[in-house]
Amino acid sequence: MSEEELRKIMEFIIKRQEGFSERMDQFSERMERMQLLHEERLGQLERAAVHLYNTVDELGQSQRMLTVKMVELAEAQAHADQRLNALIDIIAQGRGGTPGG
């Protein structure tokens, strides 16, 4: 192999290496951008998960309070029914009727 052929091969290798190095730099920059974007998206997902957890927790608390209020309302309704029945009996007795009928 002549010195000229060796020089051409060396130049070819150097040019290929430069191109490879440039593409690796571009790849590294792109990977850095993707990493930043990934971290940003991960942060958004974490915040959304915390918000969802808090919302579900609040919903559970509201459901428990609603259940207590429904029990109280049912008890109040039963008491009101008893008082209304007593009033109806009093009125019926005053008119000469029979209670509960």
NORWO-V710580 format. One record per residue. RES is the residue in one small letter. PHI is phi as a letter, one per 20 degrees, with the letter a starting at -180 (none if undefined). D_LAST is the distance of its C-alpha to the last C-alpha in whole Angstrom. Layout:
# NORWO-V710580
RES:PHI:D_LAST + RES:PHI:D_LAST
This chain:
# NORWO-V710580
m:none:125 + s:e:127 + e:f:126 + e:f:125 + e:f:122 + l:f:121 + r:f:121 + k:f:119 + i:f:116 + m:f:116 + e:f:115 + f:f:113 + i:f:111 + i:f:111 + k:f:109 + r:f:107 + q:f:106 + e:f:105 + g:f:103 + f:f:101 + s:f:101 + e:f:100 + r:f:97 + m:f:96 + d:f:96 + q:f:94 + f:f:91 + s:f:91 + e:f:90 + r:f:88 + m:f:86 + e:f:86 + r:f:84 + m:f:82 + q:f:81 + l:f:80 + l:f:78 + h:f:76 + e:f:76 + e:f:74 + r:f:72 + l:f:71 + g:f:70 + q:f:68 + l:f:66 + e:f:66 + r:f:64 + a:f:62 + a:f:61 + v:f:60 + h:f:58 + l:f:56 + y:g:56 + n:f:54 + t:f:52 + v:f:51 + d:f:50 + e:f:49 + l:f:46 + g:f:45 + q:f:45 + s:f:43 + q:f:40 + r:f:40 + m:f:39 + l:f:37 + t:f:35 + v:f:35 + k:f:33 + m:f:31 + v:f:29 + e:f:29 + l:f:27 + a:f:25 + e:f:24 + a:f:24 + q:f:21 + a:f:19 + h:f:20 + a:f:19 + d:f:15 + q:f:15 + r:f:16 + l:f:14 + n:f:10 + a:f:12 + l:f:13 + i:f:9 + d:f:8 + i:f:12 + i:f:11 + a:f:8 + q:f:10 + g:f:13 + r:e:12 + g:n:11 + g:e:8 + t:d:6 + p:f:6 + g:m:4 + g:b:0
